[in-house]
Amino acid sequence: MSPLSSSPGPERERDNVPDERRVTATVTVAVLGVFTVYLPINGVAGALHDIADSTGAGTDQLQWVSDAYVLPMAAAILSAGVFGDLHGRRRVFSLGLALTGVGGLVAALAGLLGSGAAMPVLWAGQAVSGLGAGLLLPTTLALIAHAVPDTDGRGRHIGLWAAGVAAGLALGPLLSGGILEVAPWGWIFVPAAALSLATLVLGHRCLPESKSPEGRRLDWPGQLTAALAMVGLVFGAIEGGSRGWTSLTTVTSLAVGLLALAAFVAVERRAAAPLMDLRLFASPGFATAAFASVIALFATVGFTFLISLYLGEVHHHSALEIGIRLFLFAGVSAVVNVPVGRLMRRVPPLVLLTAGLALATAAAFLFTQVGPGTGFADLAWRLALFGVAVSLMLTSVTVVSVDAAPWELAGMASATSTALRQFGGALSPAVVGSVYAGGTTPTSAFHTALVTVGALLAVGFLGCLAVLAAGLRSDAHPA
């Protein structure tokens, strides 16, 4: 007998772990993974003013600090689930963690460089981390789904996963603010990098490999055209704010993005295994929920980007002071997630989504009353209100999307909603940053950008209201 066959080996040892221990280990590692994904989003946003002071970066360069992370994340999400099914979920999870860790270390290195070289290196680090985050996000859910096949028992573990998301968003700005009190800005990337690499080691020891390759294939034409469309539209929006909307670079970028989007639609209509089944959009309910998915994270990320710049530039707050205010916003959202999840058992998710969009619209317009003399208390209740709205939107929007889709397309509906939501998050800093950069004063620019966010939220609210009204008419006059 060979040494290989006589030894139980790590795979055999993992197979002998009791089910409950395996589930606990899998959920713990998955929650750590998703916490790592979301920790830098608000954490980096709270540090933008410090990065600008240190490097002399303008608004257009700061936009890419956020978008260099969120854009690859949105593009990678489209294929990450299929990639995990084909090649192994633990393998893809490990690759995502490795990329996130390496990218974080590269971004940290940027803080040691001179102002001329710092920003390109920071963008590169953020892009590598974002690609890793895009691989991690759907894979963490797939790991939980495989470990807990019972759908009734899975809900509690998905709740822990959602808590990891909320904790990352809430704690990121506090952690970054505390670091910036004692160290240069490059150090804000070290905790996420270290946690990524530690989770990578833990996952390798605890996670069993799993895959489901039957009937799965990668849609490379769809993936490439989708990524090109995202990059073209986001790059065009950023360049429009800095170079002008009629500049050759802006027009070319937007044209490439729109042509790639048209190509994506054409490819997906003919694909045997499409990334995005376009039949979903034939349902008015799903189409409305899809738009709401884009707007929900667009508003969340855009607001965080705007308030961080404004508080640093106009109120002259330190990164820690900004972090405390962002913690109030994200912390309220995290706390409200729990009762909102319970409320969905008694209140239709579409009603909660509609209420969230209405509340977010009101909050965006209420922030246009914020000025240089606004104190903490007046800011705090507005932040808390926006936090409640975000919880209502993000907790319900995927459920609404799935409920509006045919049963056989439920998984595709969930994945599509997630991808569209992340694209909204990627597009947001580009659009609101360009509006902000075009303002005559920081306060007027802040208000104009918030009106833009509020107007889009209002469109989403009216769309959901129309779907609700149509449903009530249908119930009143059944066929």
C-alpha positions as CSV (number, residue, x, y, z in Angstrom):
1,M,0.0,0.0,0.0
2,S,1.4,3.4,-0.9
3,P,2.0,6.1,1.7
4,L,-0.7,8.2,0.0
5,S,-3.4,5.5,0.3
6,S,-2.4,4.5,3.9
7,S,-2.7,8.0,5.2
8,P,-6.1,9.5,5.8
9,G,-5.0,12.9,4.3
10,P,-6.6,16.3,4.8
11,E,-9.6,15.5,2.6
12,R,-10.4,12.3,4.4
13,E,-10.0,14.1,7.8
14,R,-12.4,16.8,6.7
15,D,-14.9,14.2,5.5
16,N,-14.9,12.7,9.0
17,V,-15.8,16.0,10.8
18,P,-19.3,15.8,12.3
19,D,-22.0,17.6,10.3
20,E,-22.7,20.2,13.0
21,R,-19.0,21.1,13.3
22,R,-18.7,21.3,9.6
23,V,-21.7,23.6,9.2
24,T,-20.3,25.8,12.0
25,A,-16.9,26.0,10.4
26,T,-18.3,26.6,7.0
27,V,-20.6,29.4,8.1
28,T,-17.9,31.0,10.2
29,V,-15.4,31.1,7.3
30,A,-18.1,32.4,4.9
31,V,-19.1,35.2,7.3
32,L,-15.4,36.2,7.7
33,G,-15.1,36.2,3.9
34,V,-18.1,38.5,3.3
35,F,-17.0,40.7,6.2
36,T,-13.7,41.1,4.4
37,V,-15.4,42.0,1.2
38,Y,-17.4,44.9,2.7
39,L,-14.9,46.2,5.3
40,P,-13.0,48.4,2.8
41,I,-16.1,50.0,1.1
42,N,-17.1,52.5,3.8
43,G,-13.7,52.3,5.4
44,V,-12.0,53.7,2.3
45,A,-14.8,56.2,1.7
46,G,-14.2,57.7,5.2
47,A,-10.5,58.2,4.3
48,L,-10.9,59.9,1.0
49,H,-10.2,63.4,2.4
50,D,-7.0,62.2,4.0
51,I,-5.9,60.5,0.7
52,A,-6.6,63.7,-1.1
53,D,-4.7,65.9,1.4
54,S,-1.7,63.5,1.2
55,T,-1.6,63.0,-2.6
56,G,-3.2,66.1,-4.0
57,A,-5.8,63.9,-5.8
58,G,-8.8,65.6,-7.4
59,T,-12.4,64.3,-7.2
60,D,-12.0,62.3,-10.5
61,Q,-9.0,60.5,-9.0
62,L,-10.9,59.8,-5.8
63,Q,-13.8,58.4,-7.7
64,W,-11.5,55.7,-9.1
65,V,-10.4,54.8,-5.5
66,S,-13.9,53.6,-4.9
67,D,-14.7,52.4,-8.5
68,A,-11.5,50.5,-8.9
69,Y,-12.7,48.2,-6.2
70,V,-16.5,48.0,-6.9
71,L,-16.3,47.8,-10.7
72,P,-14.2,44.5,-10.9
73,M,-16.3,43.2,-8.1
74,A,-19.5,43.8,-10.1
75,A,-18.1,42.2,-13.2
76,A,-16.7,39.1,-11.5
77,I,-19.9,38.3,-9.7
78,L,-21.5,37.4,-13.0
79,S,-19.4,34.3,-13.5
80,A,-18.1,33.5,-10.0
81,G,-21.0,31.2,-9.2
82,V,-20.6,29.2,-12.4
83,F,-16.8,29.2,-11.9
84,G,-17.2,27.7,-8.4
85,D,-19.7,25.1,-9.6
86,L,-17.2,24.0,-12.3
87,H,-13.9,24.2,-10.5
88,G,-14.7,23.9,-6.9
89,R,-16.2,26.4,-4.5
90,R,-13.4,26.2,-1.9
91,R,-10.9,26.8,-4.7
92,V,-12.7,29.9,-5.9
93,F,-13.2,31.1,-2.4
94,S,-9.4,30.7,-1.7
95,L,-8.5,32.5,-4.9
96,G,-10.8,35.4,-4.0
97,L,-9.2,35.7,-0.5
98,A,-5.7,35.5,-2.0
99,L,-6.5,38.3,-4.5
100,T,-8.2,40.4,-1.8
101,G,-5.2,40.0,0.5
102,V,-2.6,40.8,-2.2
103,G,-4.6,43.7,-3.5
104,G,-4.9,45.2,0.0
105,L,-1.1,44.9,0.5
106,V,-0.5,46.7,-2.8
107,A,-2.9,49.4,-1.8
108,A,-1.1,49.7,1.5
109,L,2.2,50.0,-0.3
110,A,0.8,53.0,-2.3
111,G,0.7,55.0,1.0
112,L,4.5,54.8,1.2
113,L,5.0,56.2,-2.3
114,G,5.2,59.8,-3.5
115,S,2.2,61.7,-4.6
116,G,2.9,61.0,-8.3
117,A,3.0,57.3,-8.1
118,A,0.6,56.7,-5.2
119,M,-2.7,56.9,-7.0
120,P,-2.0,54.5,-9.9
121,V,-0.7,51.9,-7.4
122,L,-3.7,52.4,-5.1
123,W,-6.0,51.9,-8.1
124,A,-4.2,48.7,-9.1
125,G,-4.4,47.4,-5.5
126,Q,-8.1,48.2,-5.3
127,A,-8.8,46.6,-8.7
128,V,-7.1,43.3,-7.6
129,S,-9.0,43.4,-4.3
130,G,-12.2,44.1,-6.1
131,L,-11.7,41.1,-8.4
132,G,-11.2,38.9,-5.4
133,A,-14.3,40.4,-3.7
134,G,-16.4,39.5,-6.8
135,L,-15.2,35.9,-6.6
136,L,-15.9,35.8,-2.8
137,L,-19.4,37.3,-2.6
138,P,-21.5,34.6,-4.5
139,T,-19.1,31.8,-3.3
140,T,-19.7,32.5,0.4
141,L,-23.5,32.0,-0.2
142,A,-22.9,28.9,-2.3
143,L,-20.7,27.4,0.5
144,I,-23.5,27.9,3.0
145,A,-26.1,26.5,0.7
146,H,-24.0,23.4,0.1
147,A,-23.3,22.9,3.9
148,V,-27.0,23.5,4.8
149,P,-29.2,21.8,2.1
150,D,-32.3,22.2,4.2
151,T,-33.9,25.5,3.1
152,D,-35.7,26.1,6.4
153,G,-32.5,25.7,8.4
154,R,-30.5,27.8,6.0
155,G,-32.4,31.0,6.8
156,R,-30.6,31.4,10.2
157,H,-27.2,31.0,8.6
158,I,-28.0,33.4,5.8
159,G,-29.0,35.9,8.5
160,L,-25.5,35.5,10.0
161,W,-24.0,36.1,6.5
162,A,-26.1,39.3,6.2
163,A,-24.8,40.3,9.6
164,G,-21.3,40.0,8.3
165,V,-22.2,42.3,5.4
166,A,-23.6,44.9,7.8
167,A,-20.8,44.6,10.3
168,G,-18.2,45.2,7.5
169,L,-20.0,48.3,6.3
170,A,-20.5,49.7,9.9
171,L,-17.0,48.9,11.3
172,G,-15.0,49.9,8.3
173,P,-15.1,53.7,8.7
174,L,-14.5,53.4,12.5
175,L,-11.5,51.2,12.0
176,S,-10.0,53.4,9.2
177,G,-10.7,56.5,11.3
178,G,-8.9,55.1,14.3
179,I,-5.9,54.0,12.2
180,L,-5.6,57.4,10.6
181,E,-5.3,59.0,14.0
182,V,-2.0,57.3,14.5
183,A,-0.7,56.2,11.1
184,P,-0.6,57.2,7.4
185,W,-3.5,56.4,5.1
186,G,-1.9,53.3,3.5
187,W,-2.3,51.4,6.8
188,I,-6.1,51.4,6.5
189,F,-5.8,48.6,3.9
190,V,-3.7,46.3,6.2
191,P,-6.5,44.9,8.4
192,A,-8.6,43.7,5.5
193,A,-5.5,42.2,3.8
194,A,-4.4,40.4,7.0
195,L,-8.0,39.1,7.7
196,S,-8.2,37.9,4.1
197,L,-5.0,35.9,4.4
198,A,-5.9,34.5,7.8
199,T,-9.3,33.4,6.5
200,L,-7.6,31.8,3.6
201,V,-5.5,29.6,5.9
202,L,-8.6,28.8,8.1
203,G,-10.7,28.0,5.0
204,H,-8.1,25.6,3.7
205,R,-8.1,23.7,6.9
206,C,-11.9,23.7,7.5
207,L,-13.8,23.8,4.2
208,P,-14.5,20.6,2.2
209,E,-14.3,21.0,-1.6
210,S,-17.6,20.9,-3.5
211,K,-18.6,21.4,-7.1
212,S,-21.7,20.9,-9.3
213,P,-20.4,20.8,-12.9
214,E,-23.3,19.1,-14.5
215,G,-25.0,21.3,-17.1
216,R,-22.9,24.3,-16.1
217,R,-20.6,26.3,-18.5
218,L,-19.0,29.6,-18.6
219,D,-20.5,32.2,-20.9
220,W,-17.3,34.0,-21.9
221,P,-18.8,36.2,-24.6
222,G,-21.4,37.4,-22.1
223,Q,-18.8,38.0,-19.4
224,L,-16.5,40.0,-21.7
225,T,-19.3,42.2,-23.2
226,A,-20.8,42.8,-19.7
227,A,-17.4,43.8,-18.3
228,L,-16.7,46.1,-21.2
229,A,-20.1,47.7,-20.9
230,M,-19.6,48.4,-17.2
231,V,-16.1,49.8,-17.7
232,G,-17.1,52.0,-20.6
233,L,-20.1,53.5,-18.9
234,V,-18.3,54.1,-15.6
235,F,-15.2,55.5,-17.2
236,G,-17.3,57.8,-19.4
237,A,-19.3,59.1,-16.4
238,I,-16.1,59.9,-14.6
239,E,-14.4,61.5,-17.6
240,G,-17.6,63.5,-18.3
241,G,-17.2,65.2,-14.9
242,S,-13.5,66.0,-15.3
243,R,-13.1,66.6,-19.1
244,G,-16.6,67.6,-20.1
245,W,-19.5,65.6,-21.5
246,T,-18.7,66.5,-25.1
247,S,-15.0,65.6,-25.0
248,L,-13.7,62.9,-27.3
249,T,-12.7,60.7,-24.4
250,T,-16.1,60.9,-22.7
251,V,-18.1,60.4,-25.9
252,T,-15.9,57.5,-27.0
253,S,-16.1,55.8,-23.6
254,L,-19.9,56.1,-23.4
255,A,-20.3,54.9,-27.0
256,V,-18.1,51.8,-26.3
257,G,-20.1,51.1,-23.1
258,L,-23.5,51.3,-24.9
259,L,-22.3,49.3,-27.9
260,A,-20.9,46.6,-25.5
261,L,-24.3,46.6,-23.7
262,A,-26.1,46.1,-27.0
263,A,-23.7,43.3,-27.8
264,F,-24.3,41.7,-24.4
265,V,-28.1,41.7,-25.0
266,A,-27.5,40.1,-28.4
267,V,-25.2,37.5,-27.0
268,E,-27.4,36.6,-24.1
269,R,-30.4,36.1,-26.3
270,R,-28.5,33.3,-28.2
271,A,-26.5,31.8,-25.4
272,A,-27.2,28.2,-24.5
273,A,-26.2,28.9,-20.8
274,P,-26.6,32.7,-20.5
275,L,-25.1,34.7,-17.6
276,M,-28.4,36.7,-17.5
277,D,-31.6,35.2,-18.8
278,L,-33.3,38.2,-20.5
279,R,-36.7,36.4,-20.2
280,L,-36.8,37.7,-16.6
281,F,-37.3,41.3,-17.8
282,A,-40.5,40.4,-19.5
283,S,-42.1,40.5,-16.1
284,P,-42.9,44.1,-15.1
285,G,-42.5,43.2,-11.5
286,F,-39.0,41.8,-12.0
287,A,-38.0,44.7,-14.3
288,T,-39.0,47.2,-11.6
289,A,-37.2,45.2,-8.9
290,A,-34.1,45.1,-11.1
291,F,-34.1,48.9,-11.5
292,A,-34.7,49.2,-7.7
293,S,-31.6,46.9,-7.2
294,V,-29.5,49.3,-9.2
295,I,-30.8,52.3,-7.4
296,A,-30.6,50.9,-3.9
297,L,-26.9,50.4,-3.9
298,F,-26.3,53.4,-6.2
299,A,-27.9,55.6,-3.4
300,T,-26.1,53.8,-0.6
301,V,-22.6,54.0,-2.1
302,G,-23.2,57.4,-3.6
303,F,-24.4,58.9,-0.4
304,T,-21.4,57.5,1.5
305,F,-19.0,58.9,-1.1
306,L,-20.6,62.3,-1.0
307,I,-21.0,62.7,2.8
308,S,-17.4,61.6,3.3
309,L,-16.1,64.3,0.9
310,Y,-18.4,66.9,2.2
311,L,-17.7,66.4,5.9
312,G,-13.9,66.5,5.3
313,E,-13.9,69.4,2.9
314,V,-16.5,71.7,4.5
315,H,-16.8,70.6,8.1
316,H,-13.1,69.8,8.3
317,H,-13.7,66.6,10.3
318,S,-11.0,64.1,10.8
319,A,-11.3,60.6,9.4
320,L,-12.3,59.3,12.9
321,E,-15.0,61.9,13.2
322,I,-16.3,61.0,9.7
323,G,-16.0,57.3,10.7
324,I,-18.3,57.9,13.7
325,R,-20.9,59.5,11.5
326,L,-20.7,56.8,8.9
327,F,-20.9,54.2,11.7
328,L,-24.2,55.8,12.8
329,F,-25.6,55.5,9.3
330,A,-24.4,51.9,8.6
331,G,-24.9,50.8,12.3
332,V,-28.6,51.8,12.3
333,S,-29.0,49.9,9.0
334,A,-27.4,46.8,10.5
335,V,-29.6,46.9,13.6
336,V,-32.8,47.5,11.6
337,N,-31.9,44.5,9.4
338,V,-33.1,42.1,12.1
339,P,-36.7,43.4,12.6
340,V,-37.0,44.0,8.8
341,G,-36.2,40.4,8.2
342,R,-38.9,39.3,10.6
343,L,-41.3,41.8,9.2
344,M,-41.1,40.2,5.7
345,R,-42.9,37.2,7.1
346,R,-46.0,39.4,7.7
347,V,-45.6,42.3,5.2
348,P,-45.1,41.7,1.4
349,P,-41.5,42.4,0.5
350,L,-42.6,44.7,-2.3
351,V,-44.4,46.9,0.3
352,L,-41.2,47.2,2.3
353,L,-39.1,47.9,-0.8
354,T,-41.5,50.7,-1.8
355,A,-41.5,52.1,1.7
356,G,-37.6,52.0,1.7
357,L,-37.4,53.9,-1.6
358,A,-39.9,56.5,-0.3
359,L,-38.0,57.0,2.9
360,A,-34.6,57.1,1.1
361,T,-36.0,59.8,-1.3
362,A,-37.2,61.9,1.6
363,A,-33.8,61.5,3.4
364,A,-31.8,62.5,0.3
365,F,-33.8,65.7,-0.1
366,L,-33.6,66.4,3.7
367,F,-29.8,66.3,3.4
368,T,-30.1,69.2,0.9
369,Q,-30.8,71.3,4.1
370,V,-27.4,70.4,5.6
371,G,-24.9,73.2,5.5
372,P,-21.6,74.4,7.0
373,G,-23.3,75.2,10.3
374,T,-25.2,72.0,10.7
375,G,-24.5,70.4,14.1
376,F,-24.1,66.7,15.0
377,A,-27.7,66.3,16.2
378,D,-29.2,67.6,13.0
379,L,-26.9,65.4,11.0
380,A,-27.4,62.4,13.2
381,W,-31.2,62.0,12.8
382,R,-30.9,62.4,9.0
383,L,-28.1,59.7,9.0
384,A,-30.3,57.4,11.1
385,L,-33.3,57.9,8.7
386,F,-31.2,57.1,5.7
387,G,-29.9,54.0,7.5
388,V,-33.4,52.7,8.1
389,A,-34.2,53.3,4.4
390,V,-31.2,51.4,3.3
391,S,-32.1,48.5,5.5
392,L,-35.6,48.3,4.0
393,M,-34.3,48.5,0.5
394,L,-31.4,46.1,0.6
395,T,-33.1,43.5,2.8
396,S,-36.2,43.2,0.5
397,V,-35.0,43.9,-3.0
398,T,-33.6,40.4,-3.8
399,V,-36.7,38.7,-2.3
400,V,-38.9,40.9,-4.5
401,S,-36.8,40.0,-7.6
402,V,-37.1,36.3,-6.9
403,D,-40.8,36.5,-6.1
404,A,-41.4,38.2,-9.4
405,A,-39.6,35.6,-11.5
406,P,-40.9,32.2,-12.6
407,W,-40.0,29.4,-10.2
408,E,-37.5,27.7,-12.6
409,L,-35.6,31.0,-12.9
410,A,-35.5,31.9,-9.2
411,G,-31.7,31.2,-8.9
412,M,-31.0,33.3,-12.0
413,A,-33.2,36.1,-10.6
414,S,-31.3,36.2,-7.4
415,A,-27.9,36.3,-9.2
416,T,-29.1,38.9,-11.6
417,S,-30.4,41.1,-8.8
418,T,-27.0,40.8,-7.0
419,A,-25.1,41.7,-10.2
420,L,-27.3,44.7,-11.0
421,R,-27.1,45.9,-7.4
422,Q,-23.3,45.9,-7.5
423,F,-23.3,47.6,-10.9
424,G,-25.3,50.4,-9.3
425,G,-22.7,50.6,-6.6
426,A,-19.9,50.9,-9.2
427,L,-21.8,53.5,-11.3
428,S,-22.6,55.6,-8.3
429,P,-19.2,57.2,-7.4
430,A,-18.8,58.0,-11.1
431,V,-22.1,59.8,-11.5
432,V,-22.4,61.6,-8.2
433,G,-18.7,62.4,-8.1
434,S,-19.0,64.0,-11.6
435,V,-22.0,66.1,-10.4
436,Y,-20.1,67.0,-7.2
437,A,-17.0,68.0,-9.2
438,G,-19.1,70.3,-11.4
439,G,-20.5,72.4,-8.5
440,T,-19.5,76.0,-7.9
441,T,-19.0,75.5,-4.1
442,P,-18.7,72.2,-2.1
443,T,-22.1,72.8,-0.4
444,S,-24.0,73.6,-3.6
445,A,-22.3,70.6,-5.3
446,F,-23.3,68.4,-2.4
447,H,-26.9,69.5,-2.6
448,T,-27.0,69.1,-6.4
449,A,-25.6,65.6,-6.2
450,L,-28.1,64.6,-3.5
451,V,-31.0,65.9,-5.7
452,T,-29.7,63.6,-8.5
453,V,-29.7,60.6,-6.0
454,G,-33.1,61.6,-4.7
455,A,-34.6,61.9,-8.2
456,L,-33.5,58.4,-9.1
457,L,-34.8,57.0,-5.9
458,A,-38.2,58.7,-6.6
459,V,-38.3,57.0,-10.0
460,G,-37.7,53.7,-8.3
461,F,-40.4,54.4,-5.8
462,L,-43.0,55.4,-8.4
463,G,-42.2,52.2,-10.4
464,C,-42.7,50.0,-7.3
465,L,-45.9,51.9,-6.5
466,A,-47.2,51.2,-10.0
467,V,-46.4,47.5,-9.6
468,L,-48.2,47.4,-6.2
469,A,-51.2,49.2,-7.7
470,A,-51.4,46.7,-10.6
471,G,-51.2,43.8,-8.1
472,L,-54.1,45.3,-6.1
473,R,-56.2,45.8,-9.3
474,S,-55.4,42.2,-10.3
475,D,-56.5,40.9,-6.8
476,A,-59.7,43.0,-7.0
477,H,-60.6,41.8,-10.5
478,P,-59.2,38.3,-10.9
479,A,-59.3,36.7,-14.4
